[in-house]
């Protein structure tokens, strides 16, 4: 059988290839045109929008807390100062999975239920996005090392230094100087908008004593700064800053040496000593015994330590015997009776019929001896 030879039509093949190249070129050209249009849209028309978003992620404004004013006695001895500690903080926007991160963190350091609850409360009170929120106070060197090693697994978590209140004389000034502690929800809700702004970078407020009475002077004025952060929330550089105004230092009439002497004079007895300078009316010493260590309250007292203070009904260390004396109650009645006998207003056979209430003549309302049950 004779072989059949087919003559190729090179012209037709060339035209087919050209048509295919034209179609491919048109597709590529269309894709390039779409890419260029999209680039122009992103780079020109939406430049302001994406630049703002980029700056929001890269540039962040944050509060700079002021340094709290010092409290000294009349001789310059420190009664309340500030000491640096290292805390664990979190930027919520940078934490990918908060629950998983907290669970992992609990496996390398101790996190109590109270600390986690306080952290949730601080998150709710946060007013500025991308601001750091305190999770754990006073990290030890061992804990900081463990967190640093696991930093890659904890995005948004960082270690920050902070100045916190310290009371060198401890229980000797617990009732007079008082103490600071974390701002609770009720205190925050009662603040004006201006005060909320001023306490934006502050966790503490005066609770008792001098710390509470002169809070507006001791606290100072908050500052602001604009910083550039990386994707882990670490500050790379400070772009703009308004320095905070430190709180005013306060010098008291109190003499720490007299404070120590008064405490020794009480010995093991419960009671109070108040020494006043007659010329000025200044308080030279004010002791209430037994006292407590106010440093326990600064960074959050544990349930165990607080339970010891509130359940000690015999000593009641939280009760200030100097400014809150016991109510006299029935202890004054014998003196009134002796006064009546002395002035012969009554005799030893005098009796009073007490129906449990007292009524003034001509008045229908009656005053009961004891409050009625609600």
C-alpha positions as CSV (number, residue, x, y, z in Angstrom):
1,X,0.0,0.0,0.0
2,X,1.4,3.3,-1.1
3,X,2.2,5.8,1.7
4,X,0.2,9.0,1.8
5,X,2.1,12.2,2.2
6,X,0.4,15.3,3.7
7,X,1.8,18.6,2.7
8,X,1.9,21.1,5.7
9,X,0.3,24.5,5.3
10,X,2.9,26.7,7.0
11,X,0.9,29.8,6.3
12,X,-2.2,28.5,8.2
13,X,0.0,27.4,11.1
14,X,1.6,30.8,11.3
15,X,-1.7,32.5,11.3
16,X,-3.0,30.2,14.1
17,X,0.1,30.9,16.2
18,X,-0.3,34.6,15.7
19,X,-4.0,34.4,16.7
20,X,-3.0,32.5,19.9
21,X,-0.2,35.0,20.7
22,X,-2.7,37.9,20.1
23,X,-5.2,36.4,22.5
24,X,-2.5,35.6,25.1
25,X,-1.1,39.1,24.7
26,X,-4.6,40.6,25.2
27,X,-5.1,38.5,28.3
28,X,-1.7,39.5,29.7
29,X,-2.3,43.1,28.7
30,X,-5.7,43.1,30.4
31,X,-4.2,41.6,33.6
32,X,-1.4,44.2,33.6
33,X,-4.0,47.0,33.0
34,X,-6.0,45.7,36.0
35,X,-2.9,45.6,38.1
36,X,-1.9,49.1,37.1
37,X,-5.4,50.4,37.8
38,X,-5.4,48.7,41.2
39,X,-2.0,50.1,42.0
40,X,-3.1,53.6,41.0
41,X,-6.2,53.1,43.2
42,X,-4.2,52.0,46.2
43,X,-1.3,54.4,45.8
44,X,-3.2,57.5,44.7
45,X,-6.9,57.5,45.5
46,X,-6.7,55.5,48.7
47,X,-3.3,56.6,49.8
48,X,-4.6,58.7,52.7
49,X,-6.8,55.9,54.0
50,X,-4.1,53.2,54.0
51,X,-1.5,55.6,55.2
52,X,-3.7,56.4,58.2
53,X,-4.2,52.7,58.9
54,X,-0.5,52.1,58.6
55,X,0.2,54.9,61.0
56,X,-2.4,53.5,63.4
57,X,-0.6,50.2,63.5
58,X,2.9,51.7,63.6
59,X,2.4,54.9,65.5
60,X,0.5,54.9,68.8
61,X,-0.3,57.6,71.4
62,X,0.0,56.6,75.0
63,X,-0.2,58.1,78.5
64,X,2.9,58.8,80.5
65,X,2.1,58.5,84.2
66,X,3.5,61.2,86.5
67,X,5.8,60.3,89.4
68,X,3.9,60.5,92.7
69,X,5.1,63.1,95.2
70,X,7.2,62.0,98.2
71,X,6.0,62.3,101.8
72,X,8.6,63.1,104.5
73,X,8.6,64.0,108.2
74,X,9.7,67.3,109.5
75,X,13.4,66.2,109.4
76,X,13.3,65.0,105.8
77,X,13.0,61.3,106.7
78,X,11.0,59.5,103.9
79,X,7.6,58.2,105.0
80,X,6.5,57.3,101.5
81,X,8.7,57.0,98.4
82,X,8.6,55.3,95.0
83,X,10.5,52.1,94.0
84,X,10.9,50.5,90.6
85,X,9.5,47.1,89.8
86,X,8.9,45.1,86.6
87,X,5.4,44.3,85.5
88,X,3.8,42.1,82.8
89,X,1.6,44.1,80.4
90,X,-0.6,43.3,77.4
91,X,-1.6,45.2,74.3
92,X,-5.0,43.6,73.4
93,X,-4.9,44.5,69.7
94,X,-1.6,42.6,69.3
95,X,-2.6,39.5,71.2
96,X,-3.8,37.0,68.6
97,X,-5.6,34.5,70.9
98,X,-5.9,36.0,74.4
99,X,-7.3,32.9,76.1
100,X,-4.7,30.6,74.6
101,X,-1.9,33.0,75.5
102,X,-3.1,33.3,79.1
103,X,-3.4,29.5,79.4
104,X,0.2,29.1,78.1
105,X,1.4,31.9,80.3
106,X,-0.1,30.2,83.3
107,X,2.0,27.2,82.6
108,X,5.3,29.1,82.9
109,X,4.5,31.6,85.7
110,X,1.9,31.7,88.5
111,X,-1.3,33.7,87.6
112,X,-3.9,33.8,90.4
113,X,-7.7,34.0,89.8
114,X,-7.6,37.5,91.4
115,X,-4.9,38.7,89.0
116,X,-6.9,37.5,86.0
117,X,-10.1,39.1,87.3
118,X,-8.3,42.4,87.9
119,X,-6.8,42.2,84.4
120,X,-10.3,41.8,82.9
121,X,-11.5,44.8,84.8
122,X,-8.5,46.9,83.6
123,X,-9.3,45.9,80.0
124,X,-12.9,47.2,80.4
125,X,-11.6,50.5,81.9
126,X,-9.1,51.0,79.1
127,X,-9.8,54.2,77.1
128,X,-7.0,54.4,74.5
129,X,-6.7,51.6,71.8
130,X,-3.3,49.9,71.6
131,X,-2.4,51.0,75.2
132,X,-0.8,48.4,77.4
133,X,-2.8,46.9,80.2
134,X,-1.3,45.5,83.4
135,X,-1.6,41.8,83.9
136,X,0.9,40.9,86.7
137,X,2.8,43.1,89.2
138,X,6.4,42.6,90.4
139,X,8.0,39.9,88.3
140,X,11.0,38.2,89.7
141,X,14.2,37.7,87.6
142,X,13.3,34.1,87.1
143,X,9.9,34.9,85.8
144,X,11.2,37.6,83.5
145,X,13.7,35.1,82.1
146,X,11.0,32.5,81.4
147,X,8.8,35.1,79.7
148,X,11.7,36.4,77.6
149,X,12.4,32.9,76.3
150,X,8.8,32.3,75.4
151,X,8.3,35.8,73.9
152,X,7.7,34.4,70.4
153,X,4.6,32.6,71.7
154,X,3.2,35.6,73.5
155,X,2.5,38.4,70.9
156,X,1.3,41.6,72.6
157,X,2.8,40.6,76.0
158,X,5.8,42.7,77.2
159,X,7.7,43.5,80.4
160,X,7.6,47.2,81.5
161,X,9.2,49.0,84.4
162,X,7.1,51.0,86.8
163,X,7.5,53.1,90.0
164,X,5.3,52.0,92.8
165,X,4.6,53.3,96.3
166,X,6.8,52.1,99.2
167,X,6.4,52.8,102.9
168,X,9.8,52.4,104.7
169,X,8.3,52.6,108.3
170,X,5.6,50.0,107.4
171,X,3.1,49.6,110.3
172,X,4.3,52.7,112.1
173,X,2.6,55.0,109.5
174,X,-0.1,52.7,108.3
175,X,-2.9,54.8,109.8
176,X,-1.4,58.2,109.6
177,X,0.2,58.3,106.2
178,X,-2.2,55.7,104.8
179,X,-1.6,53.9,101.6
180,X,-2.4,53.8,97.9
181,X,-4.0,50.9,96.0
182,X,-5.6,50.2,92.6
183,X,-8.4,52.3,91.4
184,X,-11.6,50.3,91.7
185,X,-14.7,50.5,89.4
186,X,-16.7,52.7,91.8
187,X,-13.9,55.2,92.2
188,X,-13.4,55.3,88.4
189,X,-17.1,55.8,87.8
190,X,-17.2,58.8,90.2
191,X,-14.4,60.6,88.5
192,X,-15.0,63.5,86.2
193,X,-13.9,63.2,82.5
194,X,-11.0,65.4,83.3
195,X,-9.9,63.2,86.2
196,X,-10.3,60.1,84.1
197,X,-8.0,61.6,81.5
198,X,-5.5,62.6,84.2
199,X,-5.5,59.0,85.6
200,X,-5.3,57.5,82.2
201,X,-1.8,56.0,82.7
202,X,-2.2,55.5,86.5
203,X,-3.4,52.4,88.3
204,X,-3.2,53.7,91.9
205,X,-5.0,56.3,94.1
206,X,-4.8,57.3,97.7
207,X,-7.1,55.2,99.9
208,X,-6.6,56.4,103.4
209,X,-4.7,58.9,105.6
210,X,-2.4,61.6,104.0
211,X,-2.4,59.7,100.7
212,X,-6.1,60.2,100.3
213,X,-6.4,63.7,101.8
214,X,-3.7,65.2,99.6
215,X,-4.3,63.0,96.6
216,X,-4.7,65.9,94.1
217,X,-1.3,67.3,95.1
218,X,0.6,64.0,95.3
219,X,-0.7,62.6,92.0
220,X,0.6,65.1,89.5
221,X,-0.4,65.6,85.9
222,X,-0.3,63.0,83.2
223,X,1.9,63.3,80.1
224,X,1.6,62.0,76.5
225,X,3.9,60.5,73.9
226,X,3.7,59.2,70.4
227,X,5.8,56.1,69.8
228,X,6.6,53.8,66.9
229,X,6.2,50.1,67.7
230,X,7.0,47.0,65.9
231,X,4.7,44.1,65.2
232,X,5.3,42.7,68.7
233,X,4.3,45.9,70.4
234,X,7.8,46.8,71.4
235,X,8.6,50.5,71.3
236,X,11.2,51.3,68.7
237,X,11.5,55.1,69.1
238,X,9.6,58.0,70.6
239,X,8.5,60.5,68.0
240,X,6.8,63.1,70.2
241,X,6.4,63.6,73.9
242,X,4.7,65.9,76.4
243,X,6.4,65.3,79.8
244,X,4.2,64.6,82.8
245,X,4.2,67.0,85.8
246,X,5.4,65.1,88.9
247,X,3.3,65.3,92.1
248,X,4.2,67.7,94.8
249,X,6.3,66.5,97.7
250,X,4.7,66.9,101.1
251,X,6.6,67.5,104.4
252,X,4.6,66.7,107.6
253,X,4.8,68.0,111.1
254,X,5.3,64.4,112.1
255,X,8.7,63.3,113.7
256,X,9.5,59.7,112.8
257,X,11.6,59.5,116.0
258,X,8.6,60.4,118.1
259,X,6.6,57.9,116.1
260,X,9.0,55.1,117.0
261,X,9.1,56.2,120.6
262,X,5.3,56.3,120.9
263,X,5.1,52.8,119.4
264,X,7.6,51.5,122.0
265,X,5.7,53.2,124.8
266,X,2.5,51.3,123.9
267,X,4.5,48.1,124.1
268,X,2.1,45.1,123.7
269,X,-1.0,47.1,124.6
270,X,-3.7,48.0,122.2
271,X,-4.3,51.7,122.0
272,X,-3.4,55.0,120.4
273,X,-1.0,57.8,121.0
274,X,-1.4,61.3,119.5
275,X,1.2,64.1,120.2
276,X,0.3,67.6,119.1
277,X,2.5,70.7,119.0
278,X,0.6,73.3,120.9
279,X,2.1,76.3,119.1
280,X,1.0,75.1,115.6
281,X,-1.5,72.3,116.2
282,X,0.7,70.1,114.0
283,X,0.6,66.3,114.7
284,X,4.1,65.2,115.9
285,X,3.2,61.6,116.3
286,X,0.1,59.5,115.7
287,X,0.2,55.7,116.4
288,X,-2.6,53.2,116.5
289,X,-1.6,49.8,117.7
290,X,-1.8,47.1,116.5
291,X,-1.1,48.3,112.9
292,X,-0.5,46.6,109.6
293,X,2.0,46.7,106.7
294,X,0.5,49.2,104.1
295,X,2.9,47.8,101.4
296,X,0.7,44.8,101.2
297,X,-2.1,46.9,99.6
298,X,0.0,48.7,97.0
299,X,0.2,46.0,94.4
300,X,-2.8,44.1,95.5
301,X,-3.1,42.2,98.8
302,X,-3.7,38.4,98.6
303,X,-6.9,36.9,99.9
304,X,-4.8,35.1,102.6
305,X,-3.2,38.2,103.9
306,X,-6.4,40.2,103.8
307,X,-8.3,37.4,105.6
308,X,-5.8,37.6,108.4
309,X,-6.3,41.3,108.8
310,X,-10.1,41.3,108.8
311,X,-10.7,38.1,110.9
312,X,-8.5,39.3,113.8
313,X,-11.4,40.5,115.9
314,X,-9.3,40.9,119.0
315,X,-6.7,43.2,117.6
316,X,-8.5,44.7,114.6
317,X,-5.4,46.0,113.0
318,X,-7.3,47.9,110.3
319,X,-9.2,49.9,112.9
320,X,-7.6,53.4,113.5
321,X,-7.8,53.9,117.2
322,X,-6.4,57.4,116.9
323,X,-9.1,59.0,114.7
324,X,-11.9,56.5,115.2
325,X,-12.3,56.0,118.9
326,X,-14.7,53.4,120.3
327,X,-18.2,54.7,120.8
328,X,-18.8,55.4,124.5
329,X,-22.2,53.5,124.7
330,X,-23.2,52.5,128.2
331,X,-19.8,53.4,129.7
332,X,-21.0,57.0,130.1
333,X,-24.1,56.1,132.1
334,X,-22.4,55.7,135.5
335,X,-20.8,59.1,135.2
336,X,-24.2,60.7,134.5
337,X,-25.6,58.8,137.5
338,X,-22.8,60.0,139.7
339,X,-23.4,63.6,138.5
340,X,-27.1,63.4,139.4
341,X,-26.3,62.1,142.9
342,X,-23.6,64.7,143.4
343,X,-26.0,67.6,142.5
344,X,-28.8,65.9,144.5
345,X,-31.0,65.6,141.5
346,X,-31.6,61.9,142.3
347,X,-31.1,59.6,145.2
348,X,-30.1,55.9,145.4
349,X,-33.8,54.8,145.3
350,X,-34.5,56.8,142.1
351,X,-35.8,54.5,139.3
352,X,-36.9,55.1,135.7
353,X,-39.7,53.2,134.0
354,X,-38.3,52.4,130.5
355,X,-40.9,51.1,128.0
356,X,-38.2,50.9,125.3
357,X,-38.7,54.3,123.8
358,X,-38.7,58.0,124.7
359,X,-41.4,60.6,123.9
360,X,-41.2,64.3,124.3
361,X,-44.3,66.0,125.9
362,X,-46.8,67.0,123.3
363,X,-45.0,65.1,120.5
364,X,-46.5,61.9,119.1
365,X,-43.2,60.6,117.5
366,X,-41.3,58.3,119.8
367,X,-37.6,57.7,119.9
368,X,-36.7,54.0,120.4
369,X,-33.9,52.8,122.5
370,X,-32.7,50.5,119.8
371,X,-33.2,50.8,116.0
372,X,-36.3,49.0,114.7
373,X,-35.6,46.0,112.5
374,X,-36.0,46.7,108.9
